[in-house]
């Protein structure tokens, strides 16, 4: 191999510098240049303030983490792990309890979230709907919309009037944080969500045109997009409206391929028609608004064999991410959003019928905010895209092949810089070894020169040629570039790969350099004729290779990091340049003050600390404490002692329980005169009023949208009574209980879904009860019915499915209808919101709140757990507990419930008045419920109230709940207590 003078000059000296964009070119939002700010795009990428920015984004939903302080924690974890953007849904129902009522305060403070994202250094992709799906109740539509004449997801004027009202409110918040205003980092805005209906008719076009015009009229001036449900070519630029501004609208699509399948070719390597190739939208960058970072699990856990989200995480692991996400990059995807990156919790009555409380999703950051191994490839890829700007502008290059048929090769090239990228994928069940011809500045070479190139089973890797490492040029490397950081005294570059992988890196060097292996193992060979330095290593931890001289006045420190080492390798930008830190579990912030570098972050255990800092840094602090450091030959500052891990977290046993039986509504003498009479004769529900029913019974029509609802009826004469038939609709695992004169008639439950089952077919039933002879007579008699409504359907088909009835749908005694009264939730908790409580007597009476007087005078008694009883109905258990977690420890704590699965009951979990989830003992699969810090007081007293609903078919009652430590680190973020108003005497 011999470099000509021309090719040598193309990669060294001034030419090498021209290959490297300065760090500021990919600065994070807090380092923006002065206004005006712009967001545009071309076919390669989004362009922010004139600079190309491939967006490497993670999805999280603020409404699934009801503790605003912890938003910063998750956002910092995203930023540290290579993400430069966050995508968020806004759920209409979360902010609106009634028409014209909008709440963006407290846990609903969208502005605070957007401000925090900008402060963290993340761009924001805003997705406010109005419809979002998202496995939330009604797909995000507010409950009150079910009882209106509005034809949702259409150009119906009534619906558009409500939409305009919502968009006016939410856009007023988003507008304040647009990047183009210089006040935030929102750079893209989504219209609607997976709108596959009415694509080619006036209904759909009129609807989408209206949304487009409304959003623009509200001052949203960043590019807009819609996410196609699959690459169908729906709502591409030019579809609407007439005269859409050039360069102001993108095409995006969603992809959720099976992890056991072959990654699809969406763009450059796709073939034919609007569903493949680049023909769907050739003038906009490839954009996956949602790409599967996991999957959701239904009640019973059928999706993952009852193993829950741990199995989702296992099947969509780091290897899956490399194979599928690198394939996306190969196909020109330059706006890449992973759904979900933090799933969180569908607390209260937020979850749609298809999911249970946990929305962990198998995401890279788990529900308890722990970083998982899935972050490693995300960290590596995101850092690479930010650090090597050549990769922002790539075209498909000539096809090439490895010498192993097990390896598929994608070849891309930068048309201006001459850089080449090869992505090698192994879809087989065995590891593969190969060599590959690659294009370099020295001509086409077969790499590696020494040994083979390993591609693991069901895995993928990226290799590159002709990249700048600052003052030096990289001819090629069989490791994946991760980071480069030019500095005044030394350039630094990080290359990564799997543990044990052989890697080969070739640098151009005009003369023989001095090479020192400072740590780890590596071998080097200088070729004087070709003017190249070849470095070979088998990845094992972190190897440091220092290259000095060779035609450059500035040394290069080459870090060869396997996945394990890369997982704790963190970079941050300061006003003095790039900081690289190795060792801790997380680096949150880096800030220079004179000669002091102030670092904050987390340690999960005692760990080392090594810092490569800009010139002039002499001292290091970690979380406010000075660290004793020494200088190393590699230009770093190395801590002489390990950083401390977290102090022990001691969790108390839950004792001191008090018990009260509930459901007085079942009693014959209960006073229901204040209840609403069911007297409506028409409904806007998509469920037709059953024949023979003189009045509507649907709960939504009477304003009871979430949680349990009670019905009561009186029977004047039941001498001949035989059969009570009760039809109801309640969503997956909904149930109905009935009583006659306070005596239980029985319980009916909707079934547990199976993977192959159409769950919508399991959301309605008719329960038939025989009236016992001893309960008949001239009367009067009372019938009481409790319906647990699990959630409204979503509206993915744009057919108003979310308006299908909930609660009783028909009720007859021996074929004759009865006159009913209805009662559900008693108003809206102004702090906790409309989704927090339903219509249980205890909820209406404040039994779930801190400070409720649960003593003997109010019918409460001490109880020892586990407790067993066989009554049909509702019982409550309350206790308080104190935590004393160290100030410097971020502890994630859960509540675990475990019992014999033959016992049929469910538990609604209230912590300090907040409804944090529902446990169904005989269904599962969820047994542990995250108690988010802020709602959970980690230094103080907490109130736990558990509402147990037992169907009376088996012994039931409450087992012994336990507090479970789900994760702990030294560090974290300051947590502000979430407002949790207590009980107030009426």
Buried (B, 14 or more C-beta within 10 A) or exposed (E): BEBEEEBBBBBBBEBBEEBBBEBEBBBBBEEBEEEEBBBBBEBBBBBBBEBBBBBBBBBBBBBBBBBBBBBBBBBBBBBBBBBBBBBBBBBBBBBBBEBEBBBBBBBBBBBBBBBBBBBBBBBBBBBBBBBBBBBBBBBBBBBBBBBBEBBBBBBBEEBBEBBBBBBEBBBBBBBBBBBBBEBBBBBBBBBBBBBBBBBEEEBBBBBBBBBBEBBBEBBBBBBBBBBBBBBBBBBBBEBBBEEBEEBBBBBBBBBBBEBEEEBBBBBBBBEEEBBBBBBBBEBBBBBBBBBBBBBBBBBBBBBBEEBBBEBBBEBBBBBBBBBBBBBBBBBBBBBBBBBBBBBBBBBBBBBBBBBBBBBBBBBBBBBBBBBBBBBBBBBBBBBBBBBBBBBBBBEBBEEBEBEBEBBBBBBBBBEEBBBBBBBBBBBBEEBBBBBBBBBBBBEEBEBBBEBBBBBBEBBBBBBBBBBBBBBBBBBBBBBBBBBBBBBEEBBBBBBBBBEEBBBBBBBBBBEBBEBBBBBBBBEBEBBEEBBBBBBBBBBBEBBBBBBBBBBBEBBBBBBBBBBBBBBBBBBBBBEBBBBBBBBBBBBBBBBBEEEEBBBBBBBBBEBBBBBBBBEEBEBBBBBEEEBEBEEBEBBBBBBEEEBBBBBEBEBEEBEEBBBBBBBBBBBBEBEBEEBBEBEBEEBBBBBEBBEEBEBBBBBBBBBBBBBBBBBBBBBEEBEEBEEBBBBBBBBBBBBBBBBBBBBBBBBBBBBBBEEEEEBBEBBBBBBEBEBEEEBBBEBEBBBBBBBBBBBBBBBBEBBBBBBBBBBBBBBBBEEEBBBBBBBBBBEBBEBBBBBBBBBBBBBBBBBBBBEBEBEEEEEBEEBEBEBEBEEBBBBBBBBBBEBEBBEBBBBBBBBBBEBEEEBBBBBBBBBBBBBBBBBBBBBBBBBBBBBBBBBBBBEEEBBBBBBBBBBBBBBBBBBBBBBBBBBBBBBBBEBEBBBBBEBEEE
